[in-house]
Amino acid sequence: MKKDFVYSLLIFSLCLAIDQATKSWGLTLETLQYNEGVIFGLYGDLSKTLRIITLCSIFGFLFFLYLILLYLLPAQLKQLKYGLSLLMGGIFGNVLDRTLWGKSIDFIPFHLGDTHLVFNFADVFQWIGAAIIIYKVIKKEKVIWYPDNQRGRYLINPKEQILFSIKFSSIALCSSLLLGIFSFTFFRTTLTDWGFRQYNQVLASFAISYICLTLAFTLLVFIAGLIISHKSSGPLYAFELYVEDLLKGERRKLVLRDGDNYRHLEQVADQLEQHFKKEDDGDKGKAS
């Protein structure tokens, strides 16, 4: 596993730990305020259940994208990965509060003219992370949008890559269906036991939302599978071309892209080149 990936997850975990620890301390302060909205009290008029479901669903998608970006971004963009970790750590800190308690804890006051805000360290981590991301996106524009080592196409081996993506997305779909069946059964049983009269409408809304989220997530996983499989199909295809050229007598160095899997193929290619070179030298010695 890449060091940048591990360090990024450590930053994410550290942000979460600091946020939760400081919120425990903030409960004793006079500046304590409870924020029942999404951010700065916005959408606080929504029902508690709707806020929790919406926030958890959004964070689930964001966290999945976060992990994919950590895996795909090259090593020279490690600061961008750290910025993403700060941002996600701050988001998860507030989402965790709203999931467990239905509200987040704000205790750091800010006054500027007529503007009066109260926030927490999770918000600070989000601002710092967003600032780092914006700065790195502008500074590393060519590396992000126009990388020199990028291949011209992502479908190097269409059959194998599409098959991998189908398997990848099938696992995600089956897992989502399993959780969906459990959630649907749990909600129906709970609402029935509570004597909730309009539980059919609630379950219908849940089913529609769940199906839409599941299909969107499955599509996202399929696209991610194509991108991830490219890192394996690309170097294997490049190695095949290298061997073909080597058998034709054409000598060149195999250079893979940053982030490719099977980087050891470069060493294998060098060993093959040395082997063929020794054979050519031996044949020349016999001929002389």
BAFI-3210 file (N, C-alpha, C; in Angstrom, 3 decimals, decimal comma, padded with zeros to 6 digits):
// residues 288
n [1|2|3|4|5|6|7|8|9|10|11|12|13|14|15|16|17|18|19|20|21|22|23|24|25|26|27|28|29|30|31|32|33|34|35|36|37|38|39|40|41|42|43|44|45|46|47|48|49|50|51|52|53|54|55|56|57|58|59|60|61|62|63|64|65|66|67|68|69|70|71|72|73|74|75|76|77|78|79|80|81|82|83|84|85|86|87|88|89|90|91|92|93|94|95|96|97|98|99|100|101|102|103|104|105|106|107|108|109|110|111|112|113|114|115|116|117|118|119|120|121|122|123|124|125|126|127|128|129|130|131|132|133|134|135|136|137|138|139|140|141|142|143|144|145|146|147|148|149|150|151|152|153|154|155|156|157|158|159|160|161|162|163|164|165|166|167|168|169|170|171|172|173|174|175|176|177|178|179|180|181|182|183|184|185|186|187|188|189|190|191|192|193|194|195|196|197|198|199|200|201|202|203|204|205|206|207|208|209|210|211|212|213|214|215|216|217|218|219|220|221|222|223|224|225|226|227|228|229|230|231|232|233|234|235|236|237|238|239|240|241|242|243|244|245|246|247|248|249|250|251|252|253|254|255|256|257|258|259|260|261|262|263|264|265|266|267|268|269|270|271|272|273|274|275|276|277|278|279|280|281|282|283|284|285|286|287|288]
n.u [000,841|000,482|002,487|001,518|-001,216|-001,688|-000,778|-002,623|-005,046|-004,402|-004,296|-006,966|-008,163|-006,964|-007,966|-010,657|-010,465|-009,407|-011,446|-013,697|-012,727|-012,298|-014,901|-016,082|-014,853|-015,869|-018,480|-018,526|-018,288|-019,310|-019,952|-021,197|-023,170|-025,853|-026,060|-028,463|-028,763|-027,438|-025,066|-023,850|-026,372|-028,188|-031,013|-032,182|-034,863|-035,754|-036,911|-035,607|-034,979|-034,897|-032,768|-030,622|-030,586|-030,151|-027,638|-025,951|-026,138|-025,079|-022,495|-021,579|-021,273|-019,360|-017,202|-016,544|-015,707|-013,555|-011,743|-011,235|-009,985|-007,690|-006,376|-005,995|-004,727|-001,548|001,825|003,118|001,143|000,644|000,170|-002,300|-003,838|-003,644|-005,002|-007,569|-008,035|-008,154|-010,442|-012,424|-012,223|-013,161|-015,780|-016,842|-016,690|-018,740|-020,921|-020,982|-021,728|-024,347|-025,535|-025,430|-026,471|-028,223|-027,582|-024,930|-022,016|-021,147|-018,754|-016,840|-016,637|-017,234|-016,953|-017,732|-018,368|-021,721|-021,940|-022,273|-021,003|-020,791|-018,662|-016,878|-014,004|-014,140|-015,284|-013,182|-011,158|-012,339|-012,329|-009,560|-008,725|-010,193|-009,014|-006,358|-006,846|-007,907|-005,701|-003,725|-004,919|-004,886|-002,113|-000,962|-002,048|-001,384|-000,375|-002,607|-004,748|-003,551|-001,629|001,705|002,332|000,054|-002,029|-003,362|-005,898|-008,376|-009,515|-007,690|-007,600|-010,438|-012,350|-011,456|-011,295|-013,929|-015,228|-014,029|-014,993|-017,715|-017,835|-016,850|-018,765|-020,968|-020,493|-020,723|-023,415|-024,786|-024,090|-025,318|-028,011|-028,383|-028,075|-030,176|-032,475|-032,394|-032,661|-035,150|-036,874|-036,434|-037,328|-040,031|-041,001|-040,506|-042,054|-044,571|-044,845|-044,874|-047,296|-047,644|-049,507|-049,231|-047,273|-046,949|-046,645|-044,259|-042,485|-042,660|-041,514|-038,974|-038,156|-038,074|-036,113|-033,973|-033,572|-032,806|-030,426|-028,899|-028,624|-027,232|-024,893|-023,907|-023,364|-021,350|-019,389|-018,877|-017,677|-015,457|-014,221|-013,398|-011,430|-009,629|-008,897|-007,523|-005,012|-003,807|-004,206|-002,954|-000,012|000,473|-000,224|001,639|003,964|003,634|003,852|006,493|007,897|007,271|008,584|011,156|011,623|011,669|014,077|014,356|015,583|014,728|013,822|011,617|009,183|006,956|003,825|003,230|001,799|000,949|000,204|002,160|004,852|007,242|007,677|009,295|011,868|011,977|011,891|014,349|016,082|015,486|016,366|019,126|019,718|019,177|021,051|023,473|023,323|023,431|026,010|027,445|026,908|028,140|030,779|031,283|031,002|033,179]
n.v [-001,200|002,257|004,832|007,444|007,035|005,762|007,749|009,749|008,618|008,494|011,221|011,861|010,303|011,479|014,101|013,573|012,512|014,705|016,562|015,346|015,154|017,851|018,765|017,510|018,918|021,419|021,285|022,272|024,991|028,475|029,480|027,542|026,097|024,431|023,000|022,276|022,229|021,727|023,131|025,901|026,137|025,973|024,612|023,621|023,324|020,977|017,598|015,523|012,863|012,945|014,707|013,216|010,889|012,051|013,355|011,174|009,621|011,330|011,675|009,048|008,670|010,684|009,786|007,410|008,407|009,870|007,850|006,604|008,703|009,035|006,707|006,963|009,414|010,755|010,403|012,881|014,603|014,582|016,489|017,447|015,202|015,180|017,516|016,781|014,833|016,333|017,830|015,794|014,614|016,691|016,952|014,424|014,507|016,316|015,033|012,658|013,578|014,501|012,168|010,559|012,193|013,940|016,592|019,003|020,105|023,325|025,727|027,689|031,041|033,624|036,896|039,461|042,520|042,737|040,089|037,029|034,114|030,703|028,014|024,876|022,659|020,830|022,271|024,063|022,348|021,625|024,082|024,601|022,330|022,680|025,051|024,199|022,341|023,949|025,624|023,762|022,636|024,791|025,373|022,932|022,446|021,444|018,923|017,659|017,935|017,690|015,434|014,373|011,715|010,362|007,949|007,639|006,513|004,916|002,412|-000,015|-002,794|-003,685|-005,848|-007,346|-005,286|-004,270|-006,585|-006,894|-004,556|-005,070|-007,265|-005,993|-003,967|-005,613|-006,875|-004,667|-004,015|-006,321|-006,254|-003,855|-004,505|-006,504|-005,048|-003,304|-004,951|-005,800|-003,290|-002,401|-004,394|-004,062|-001,386|-001,652|-003,536|-002,152|000,213|-000,911|-002,130|000,162|001,156|002,924|004,692|005,576|004,029|002,716|004,711|005,864|003,701|003,338|005,712|005,370|003,076|004,006|006,040|004,510|002,711|004,494|005,578|003,242|002,423|004,634|004,488|001,968|002,465|004,357|002,786|001,013|002,711|003,474|001,002|000,650|002,635|001,812|-000,735|000,018|000,670|-001,747|-003,099|-001,362|-001,373|-004,120|-004,337|-002,577|-003,965|-006,247|-005,118|-004,286|-006,737|-007,816|-005,974|-006,457|-009,070|-008,636|-007,493|-004,880|-002,536|-001,025|000,959|-000,008|001,966|002,680|004,244|006,723|005,517|003,153|-000,361|-003,379|-002,506|-003,808|-004,930|-003,330|-003,888|-006,570|-006,266|-004,970|-007,045|-008,933|-007,538|-007,379|-010,111|-010,806|-009,168|-010,295|-012,736|-011,852|-010,735|-013,064|-014,540|-012,911|-013,199|-015,921|-015,887|-014,374]
n.w [000,000|-000,777|000,718|000,814|000,743|003,195|004,992|004,405|005,294|007,974|008,622|008,178|010,225|012,466|012,363|012,882|015,490|016,961|016,569|017,843|020,458|021,200|021,055|023,202|025,221|024,567|025,439|027,973|027,849|027,787|025,357|023,959|021,424|019,794|016,668|014,477|011,804|008,448|007,761|009,479|010,564|008,474|006,738|008,998|009,529|008,489|008,999|011,640|011,014|008,192|007,777|008,846|007,217|004,702|005,054|005,731|003,417|001,451|002,492|002,309|-000,490|-000,956|000,606|-000,665|-003,165|-002,235|-001,341|-003,800|-005,178|-003,595|-004,255|-007,014|-007,587|-008,498|-007,068|-006,880|-006,143|-003,439|-001,443|-002,204|-001,681|001,083|001,686|000,833|002,756|005,123|004,554|004,298|006,818|008,461|007,472|008,111|010,873|011,647|010,454|011,893|014,438|013,919|013,135|015,428|017,493|016,341|016,001|015,778|017,642|018,355|019,316|019,025|018,825|016,366|015,298|013,098|012,262|011,530|011,346|012,939|013,969|015,015|015,349|014,907|015,356|013,317|011,240|010,830|009,890|007,500|006,087|005,906|004,485|002,092|001,161|000,687|-001,335|-003,413|-003,881|-004,687|-006,936|-008,667|-008,774|-009,572|-012,083|-014,680|-014,079|-013,037|-014,929|-017,413|-017,578|-018,278|-018,499|-019,156|-020,716|-024,022|-024,160|-022,094|-022,252|-022,678|-022,861|-023,741|-023,384|-021,105|-019,191|-019,064|-018,209|-015,682|-014,439|-014,441|-012,692|-010,418|-009,934|-009,619|-007,202|-005,501|-006,000|-005,102|-002,396|-001,657|-002,129|-000,225|002,182|001,753|001,795|004,443|005,759|004,809|005,802|008,530|008,985|008,261|010,125|012,515|012,212|012,046|014,568|016,099|015,477|013,414|011,125|008,471|007,268|004,856|002,898|003,765|003,478|000,728|-000,219|000,848|-000,585|-003,248|-003,079|-002,204|-004,370|-006,409|-005,317|-005,100|-007,799|-008,812|-007,273|-008,072|-010,781|-010,459|-009,228|-011,309|-013,238|-011,758|-011,622|-014,288|-014,438|-012,456|-013,402|-015,626|-014,748|-014,501|-016,933|-018,707|-018,196|-018,709|-021,395|-022,481|-021,875|-023,451|-026,022|-025,825|-025,641|-028,133|-029,824|-028,948|-029,786|-032,476|-032,762|-032,071|-029,874|-026,911|-024,017|-021,439|-020,080|-017,624|-016,637|-014,044|-011,092|-012,196|-011,994|-011,447|-011,602|-011,457|-013,889|-015,404|-014,454|-015,181|-017,937|-018,363|-017,634|-019,600|-021,839|-021,303|-021,392|-024,090|-025,251|-024,390|-025,731|-028,374|-028,390|-027,917|-030,218|-032,098|-031,278|-031,848|-034,562|-035,348]
ca.u [000,000|001,266|002,637|000,635|-002,556|-001,713|-000,675|-003,888|-006,019|-004,018|-004,736|-008,423|-008,471|-006,524|-008,947|-011,859|-010,179|-009,297|-012,772|-014,556|-012,167|-012,555|-016,335|-016,337|-014,424|-016,757|-019,739|-018,411|-018,076|-020,501|-020,234|-021,751|-024,417|-026,167|-026,415|-029,286|-028,782|-026,355|-023,898|-024,244|-027,798|-029,025|-031,891|-032,528|-036,293|-036,057|-037,078|-034,355|-034,724|-034,530|-031,419|-029,653|-030,521|-029,533|-026,226|-025,234|-026,090|-024,122|-021,149|-021,190|-020,771|-018,138|-016,122|-016,140|-014,923|-012,312|-010,845|-010,834|-009,026|-006,433|-005,741|-005,692|-003,863|-000,121|002,606|003,483|-000,003|000,360|-000,425|-003,712|-004,444|-003,745|-006,094|-008,809|-008,200|-008,629|-011,824|-013,287|-012,226|-014,065|-017,160|-017,284|-016,862|-020,078|-021,908|-021,048|-022,535|-025,755|-026,032|-025,586|-027,237|-029,165|-027,097|-023,496|-021,631|-020,348|-018,343|-015,837|-017,374|-016,586|-017,741|-017,189|-019,463|-023,029|-021,896|-021,970|-020,989|-020,192|-018,279|-016,078|-012,759|-014,471|-015,427|-011,837|-010,484|-012,945|-011,834|-008,138|-008,657|-010,684|-008,005|-005,244|-007,307|-007,987|-004,338|-003,013|-005,550|-004,384|-000,664|-000,631|-003,062|-000,905|-000,222|-003,935|-005,598|-002,794|-000,414|002,567|002,437|-001,270|-002,252|-004,360|-007,218|-008,498|-009,865|-006,551|-008,102|-011,857|-013,059|-011,065|-011,620|-015,378|-015,564|-013,613|-015,910|-018,996|-017,674|-016,667|-020,054|-021,900|-020,263|-021,319|-024,869|-025,250|-023,950|-026,358|-029,294|-028,439|-028,344|-031,495|-033,480|-032,375|-033,196|-036,583|-037,557|-036,326|-038,228|-041,427|-041,328|-040,509|-043,213|-045,770|-044,896|-045,203|-048,652|-047,580|-050,572|-048,830|-045,976|-046,838|-046,090|-042,861|-041,732|-042,605|-040,495|-037,682|-037,813|-037,704|-034,820|-032,956|-033,294|-032,050|-029,083|-028,201|-028,262|-026,178|-023,664|-023,424|-022,762|-020,102|-018,431|-018,509|-016,723|-014,228|-013,591|-012,695|-010,234|-008,687|-008,373|-006,597|-003,676|-003,249|-004,213|-001,982|001,358|000,548|-000,243|002,938|004,974|003,444|004,453|007,940|008,402|007,171|009,682|012,411|011,758|011,962|015,421|014,318|015,962|014,243|013,603|010,215|008,890|005,545|003,281|003,097|000,579|000,664|000,537|003,188|006,039|008,391|007,879|010,431|013,069|011,942|012,261|015,796|016,740|015,330|017,252|020,491|019,842|019,288|022,310|024,535|023,225|023,935|027,465|027,983|026,832|029,175|032,079|031,417|031,160|034,537]
ca.v [000,000|003,467|005,595|008,608|006,560|005,525|009,045|010,459|008,034|008,906|012,607|011,782|009,789|012,463|015,194|013,095|012,383|016,057|017,183|014,766|015,483|019,266|018,952|017,121|020,080|022,533|021,159|022,991|026,412|029,312|029,769|026,328|026,155|023,212|023,290|021,197|022,301|021,058|023,956|027,214|026,137|025,891|023,444|023,119|023,085|019,629|016,626|014,930|011,642|013,317|015,270|012,147|010,044|012,826|013,561|009,893|009,205|012,196|011,366|007,751|008,908|011,478|008,971|006,492|009,200|010,213|006,688|006,415|009,754|008,712|005,621|007,318|010,588|010,392|010,704|014,298|015,359|014,116|017,589|017,473|014,098|015,596|018,485|016,005|014,149|017,340|018,153|014,666|014,457|017,695|016,612|013,253|014,894|016,873|014,009|011,722|014,212|014,548|010,800|010,032|013,062|014,772|017,966|019,117|020,980|024,486|026,440|028,708|032,199|034,507|038,110|040,397|043,434|042,182|038,637|036,305|032,687|029,799|026,819|023,904|022,306|020,136|023,322|024,584|021,363|021,712|025,292|024,417|021,342|023,289|026,018|023,428|021,748|025,010|026,066|022,729|022,489|025,887|025,266|021,688|022,278|020,586|017,547|017,093|017,881|017,314|014,714|013,957|010,261|009,793|007,232|008,260|005,915|004,137|001,038|-000,673|-004,138|-003,454|-007,033|-007,647|-004,170|-004,228|-007,743|-006,559|-003,542|-005,734|-008,027|-005,021|-003,336|-006,652|-007,038|-003,500|-004,114|-007,388|-005,760|-002,845|-005,202|-007,176|-004,016|-002,755|-005,897|-005,716|-001,990|-002,368|-005,261|-003,443|-000,236|-002,096|-004,148|-001,110|001,086|-001,693|-002,262|001,469|001,523|004,062|004,442|005,886|003,391|002,338|005,862|006,002|002,615|003,595|006,758|004,745|002,165|004,802|006,676|003,454|002,211|005,539|005,637|002,000|002,464|005,644|003,960|000,879|003,094|004,972|001,699|000,499|003,660|003,343|-000,253|000,885|003,431|000,998|-001,798|000,630|000,660|-003,081|-003,416|-000,515|-001,894|-005,424|-004,069|-001,977|-005,036|-007,075|-004,404|-004,295|-008,074|-007,941|-005,199|-007,117|-010,232|-008,119|-006,940|-003,461|-002,344|000,210|000,821|000,003|002,967|002,692|005,499|006,870|004,931|001,857|-001,598|-004,220|-001,717|-004,710|-005,306|-002,551|-004,672|-007,766|-005,831|-004,739|-008,353|-009,515|-006,816|-007,827|-011,490|-010,799|-008,509|-011,287|-013,705|-011,196|-010,634|-014,412|-014,901|-012,152|-013,784|-017,157|-015,565|-013,848]
ca.w [000,000|-000,893|001,953|000,757|001,065|004,637|005,663|004,206|006,208|009,330|008,771|008,309|011,562|013,456|012,337|013,561|016,921|017,528|016,547|018,877|021,768|021,486|021,262|024,591|026,009|024,257|026,179|029,255|027,589|027,706|023,947|023,362|020,667|019,052|015,278|013,953|010,354|007,743|008,008|009,988|010,879|007,283|006,607|010,322|009,618|008,022|010,066|012,103|010,244|006,828|007,804|009,083|006,016|003,617|005,343|005,658|002,014|000,758|002,950|001,761|-001,839|-000,872|001,148|-001,727|-004,119|-001,542|-001,395|-005,201|-005,509|-002,922|-004,996|-008,392|-007,724|-008,493|-005,861|-006,806|-005,655|-002,081|-000,661|-002,550|-000,930|002,484|001,733|000,762|004,037|006,071|004,204|004,612|008,266|009,007|007,102|008,859|012,271|011,826|010,092|013,013|015,487|013,527|013,080|016,784|018,389|015,606|015,958|016,020|018,746|017,974|020,533|018,711|018,306|015,392|015,102|012,117|011,952|011,878|011,173|014,170|013,685|015,986|014,595|015,646|014,672|012,074|010,228|010,550|009,040|006,169|005,429|005,582|003,416|000,853|000,716|000,126|-002,595|-004,425|-004,180|-005,437|-008,246|-009,510|-008,939|-010,270|-013,123|-015,768|-013,578|-012,810|-016,121|-018,607|-017,165|-019,386|-018,571|-019,339|-021,956|-024,884|-023,960|-020,866|-022,580|-023,321|-023,135|-023,436|-022,905|-019,737|-018,306|-018,863|-017,377|-014,315|-013,914|-014,187|-011,447|-009,338|-009,663|-009,161|-005,756|-004,848|-006,122|-004,203|-001,018|-001,452|-002,049|001,072|003,188|001,484|002,284|005,904|006,182|004,497|006,769|009,859|009,043|008,204|011,408|013,546|012,024|012,369|016,024|016,675|015,094|012,491|010,151|007,103|007,021|003,438|002,175|004,169|002,859|-000,713|-000,413|001,131|-001,680|-004,433|-002,812|-002,125|-005,720|-007,129|-004,748|-005,433|-009,213|-008,978|-006,672|-008,929|-011,959|-010,015|-009,009|-012,636|-013,822|-010,972|-012,038|-015,551|-014,171|-011,696|-014,270|-016,577|-014,163|-014,706|-018,369|-019,396|-018,151|-019,367|-022,832|-022,813|-021,808|-024,639|-027,144|-025,624|-025,999|-029,585|-030,407|-028,594|-030,666|-033,811|-032,760|-031,715|-028,479|-026,268|-022,577|-021,037|-019,049|-017,290|-016,128|-012,592|-010,566|-012,812|-011,294|-012,081|-011,905|-011,552|-015,292|-015,909|-014,143|-016,040|-019,288|-018,376|-017,608|-020,935|-022,765|-021,024|-021,862|-025,545|-025,594|-024,204|-026,817|-029,586|-028,264|-028,071|-031,637|-032,813|-030,938|-032,579|-035,994|-035,594]
c.u [000,878|001,310|001,687|-000,791|-002,704|-001,664|-001,987|-004,962|-005,695|-004,458|-006,253|-008,818|-008,103|-007,489|-010,208|-011,650|-010,102|-010,660|-013,651|-014,049|-012,465|-014,042|-016,737|-015,958|-015,367|-018,087|-019,733|-018,302|-019,394|-020,899|-020,877|-023,072|-024,600|-026,675|-027,176|-029,394|-027,626|-025,060|-024,378|-025,756|-028,716|-029,795|-032,210|-034,011|-036,699|-036,197|-035,740|-033,987|-034,257|-033,127|-030,371|-029,477|-029,813|-028,035|-025,427|-025,098|-025,059|-022,696|-020,682|-020,614|-019,442|-016,957|-015,626|-015,284|-013,567|-011,302|-010,353|-009,790|-007,676|-005,660|-005,242|-004,710|-002,392|000,604|002,934|002,331|-000,369|-000,236|-001,914|-004,460|-004,635|-004,861|-007,452|-009,096|-008,696|-010,102|-012,779|-013,345|-013,161|-015,522|-017,675|-017,483|-018,248|-021,170|-022,088|-021,898|-024,019|-026,358|-026,326|-026,559|-028,266|-028,754|-025,599|-023,225|-020,720|-020,003|-017,290|-016,549|-016,535|-017,511|-017,018|-018,330|-020,785|-023,061|-021,471|-022,108|-020,376|-019,900|-017,453|-014,833|-013,023|-014,644|-014,069|-011,081|-011,037|-012,415|-010,377|-007,990|-009,104|-009,663|-006,817|-005,630|-007,332|-006,593|-003,611|-003,615|-005,062|-002,896|-000,273|-001,617|-002,610|-000,783|-001,582|-004,694|-004,851|-001,508|000,374|002,582|001,076|-001,374|-003,370|-005,759|-007,203|-008,864|-008,727|-006,926|-009,593|-012,570|-012,746|-011,451|-013,111|-015,828|-015,194|-014,581|-017,272|-018,931|-017,600|-018,002|-021,089|-021,748|-020,903|-022,842|-025,432|-025,166|-025,036|-027,734|-029,466|-028,765|-029,734|-032,610|-033,564|-033,023|-034,705|-037,379|-037,557|-037,297|-039,690|-041,856|-041,446|-041,743|-044,511|-045,937|-045,274|-046,636|-048,710|-048,537|-050,118|-047,509|-045,817|-046,242|-044,614|-042,011|-041,616|-041,551|-039,096|-037,238|-037,357|-036,332|-033,698|-032,581|-032,459|-030,613|-028,264|-027,744|-027,139|-024,849|-023,072|-022,758|-021,422|-019,017|-017,970|-017,466|-015,386|-013,485|-012,832|-011,384|-009,179|-008,074|-007,400|-005,168|-003,013|-003,166|-003,158|-000,567|001,503|000,577|001,096|004,034|004,857|004,080|005,972|008,543|008,351|008,304|011,022|012,662|012,065|013,382|015,478|014,571|015,453|013,989|012,110|010,031|007,382|005,123|003,266|001,762|000,209|000,959|001,634|004,424|007,287|008,653|009,015|011,738|013,134|012,363|013,761|016,566|016,638|016,271|018,707|020,721|020,015|020,591|023,478|024,510|023,763|025,465|028,118|027,981|027,890|030,554|032,316|031,694|032,576|035,565]
c.v [001,253|004,221|006,793|008,225|006,377|006,838|009,831|009,933|008,388|010,344|012,654|011,347|010,788|013,644|014,790|013,015|013,751|016,721|016,654|015,106|016,937|019,541|018,532|018,252|021,254|022,474|021,935|024,496|027,167|029,606|028,585|026,609|024,833|023,588|022,095|021,229|021,538|021,811|025,348|027,292|026,055|024,576|022,820|022,833|021,710|018,683|015,986|013,704|011,969|013,894|014,169|011,284|010,770|012,983|012,271|009,423|010,017|011,865|010,022|007,876|009,656|010,644|007,957|007,222|009,577|009,072|006,440|007,448|009,501|007,653|006,074|008,477|010,181|010,890|012,190|015,186|014,947|015,224|017,713|016,365|014,489|016,627|017,798|015,312|015,113|017,663|017,037|014,413|015,444|017,382|015,456|013,570|015,436|015,870|013,012|012,289|014,152|013,153|010,263|010,855|013,920|016,216|017,963|020,164|022,085|025,273|027,509|029,910|033,006|035,685|039,021|041,302|042,868|040,662|037,965|034,808|031,935|028,497|025,904|023,550|021,527|021,139|023,891|023,642|021,412|022,930|025,140|023,436|021,915|024,280|025,301|022,849|022,787|025,450|025,050|022,503|023,569|025,712|024,056|021,406|021,305|019,135|016,874|016,891|017,433|016,586|014,217|012,443|009,589|009,085|007,894|007,715|005,051|002,682|000,412|-002,085|-004,134|-004,663|-007,312|-006,533|-004,087|-005,400|-007,497|-005,571|-004,140|-006,532|-007,087|-004,399|-004,352|-006,897|-005,885|-003,576|-005,164|-006,949|-004,735|-003,488|-005,899|-006,182|-003,424|-003,646|-005,844|-004,421|-001,922|-003,195|-004,649|-002,277|-000,671|-002,698|-003,102|-000,224|000,366|-001,834|-000,952|001,902|002,722|003,798|004,638|005,216|002,953|003,476|006,048|004,936|002,800|004,657|006,204|003,869|002,932|005,445|005,652|002,938|003,218|005,609|004,401|001,993|003,471|005,143|002,845|001,435|003,719|003,919|001,116|001,396|003,586|002,073|-000,112|001,635|002,600|-000,088|-001,264|000,596|-000,709|-003,435|-002,621|-001,072|-003,264|-005,263|-003,477|-003,036|-005,973|-006,421|-004,410|-005,638|-008,275|-007,185|-005,870|-008,322|-009,816|-007,551|-005,471|-003,307|-000,983|-000,084|000,891|000,983|003,000|004,048|005,521|006,294|003,605|000,717|-002,342|-003,415|-002,589|-005,155|-004,506|-003,295|-005,937|-007,413|-005,577|-006,063|-009,052|-008,859|-007,234|-009,250|-011,545|-010,145|-009,467|-012,320|-013,104|-011,074|-012,006|-014,859|-014,175|-012,730|-015,090|-016,895|-015,062|-014,958]
c.w [000,000|000,442|001,970|001,147|002,578|005,395|005,552|005,146|007,662|009,607|008,962|009,721|012,648|013,516|013,101|015,075|017,594|017,613|017,675|020,283|022,144|021,698|022,675|025,540|025,797|024,972|027,480|029,074|027,497|026,265|023,230|022,656|019,935|017,666|014,724|012,441|009,746|007,950|008,375|010,227|009,681|007,275|007,970|010,473|009,099|009,207|010,395|011,280|008,840|006,777|007,947|007,839|004,890|003,828|005,204|004,213|001,247|001,182|002,429|000,361|-001,798|-000,383|000,115|-002,762|-003,528|-001,613|-002,822|-005,600|-004,846|-003,691|-006,363|-008,526|-007,640|-007,254|-005,741|-006,342|-004,227|-001,215|-000,950|-001,817|000,536|002,662|001,679|002,092|005,113|005,822|004,620|006,121|008,933|008,708|007,955|010,339|012,539|011,480|011,232|014,150|015,146|013,430|014,472|017,630|017,672|015,492|016,220|017,092|018,231|019,235|020,280|018,097|017,320|015,135|014,113|011,672|012,457|011,747|012,472|013,885|014,859|015,252|015,486|014,832|013,389|010,937|009,839|009,622|007,617|005,408|005,005|004,423|002,085|000,285|000,069|-001,232|-003,703|-004,850|-005,046|-006,819|-009,201|-009,801|-009,765|-011,404|-014,216|-015,333|-013,442|-014,117|-017,369|-018,223|-018,363|-019,566|-018,772|-020,684|-022,749|-024,686|-022,713|-021,139|-023,382|-023,748|-022,798|-022,825|-021,433|-018,765|-018,027|-017,991|-015,916|-013,683|-013,600|-012,888|-010,255|-008,941|-009,187|-007,663|-004,986|-004,873|-005,162|-002,738|-000,697|-001,322|-000,707|002,189|003,007|001,999|003,808|006,380|005,961|005,508|008,166|009,989|009,082|009,540|012,505|013,440|012,358|013,878|016,703|016,356|014,174|011,324|008,705|006,733|005,572|002,609|002,488|003,496|001,352|-001,031|-000,183|-000,033|-002,918|-004,242|-002,803|-003,506|-006,499|-006,632|-005,122|-006,884|-009,467|-008,430|-007,530|-010,180|-011,610|-009,802|-010,344|-013,298|-013,088|-011,342|-013,347|-015,326|-013,448|-012,571|-015,306|-016,059|-014,258|-016,182|-019,123|-019,369|-018,811|-020,884|-023,287|-022,804|-023,008|-025,860|-027,046|-026,041|-027,503|-030,273|-030,131|-029,485|-032,099|-033,907|-032,421|-030,220|-027,978|-024,797|-022,290|-019,883|-018,833|-016,731|-014,605|-012,139|-011,183|-011,855|-012,066|-012,473|-012,014|-012,988|-015,924|-015,649|-014,985|-017,461|-019,392|-018,382|-018,962|-021,940|-022,564|-021,530|-023,377|-025,989|-025,450|-025,317|-028,115|-029,547|-028,442|-029,502|-032,450|-032,556|-031,691|-034,063|-036,305|-035,414]
res [m|k|k|d|f|v|y|s|l|l|i|f|s|l|c|l|a|i|d|q|a|t|k|s|w|g|l|t|l|e|t|l|q|y|n|e|g|v|i|f|g|l|y|g|d|l|s|k|t|l|r|i|i|t|l|c|s|i|f|g|f|l|f|f|l|y|l|i|l|l|y|l|l|p|a|q|l|k|q|l|k|y|g|l|s|l|l|m|g|g|i|f|g|n|v|l|d|r|t|l|w|g|k|s|i|d|f|i|p|f|h|l|g|d|t|h|l|v|f|n|f|a|d|v|f|q|w|i|g|a|a|i|i|i|y|k|v|i|k|k|e|k|v|i|w|y|p|d|n|q|r|g|r|y|l|i|n|p|k|e|q|i|l|f|s|i|k|f|s|s|i|a|l|c|s|s|l|l|l|g|i|f|s|f|t|f|f|r|t|t|l|t|d|w|g|f|r|q|y|n|q|v|l|a|s|f|a|i|s|y|i|c|l|t|l|a|f|t|l|l|v|f|i|a|g|l|i|i|s|h|k|s|s|g|p|l|y|a|f|e|l|y|v|e|d|l|l|k|g|e|r|r|k|l|v|l|r|d|g|d|n|y|r|h|l|e|q|v|a|d|q|l|e|q|h|f|k|k|e|d|d|g|d|k|g|k|a|s]
***
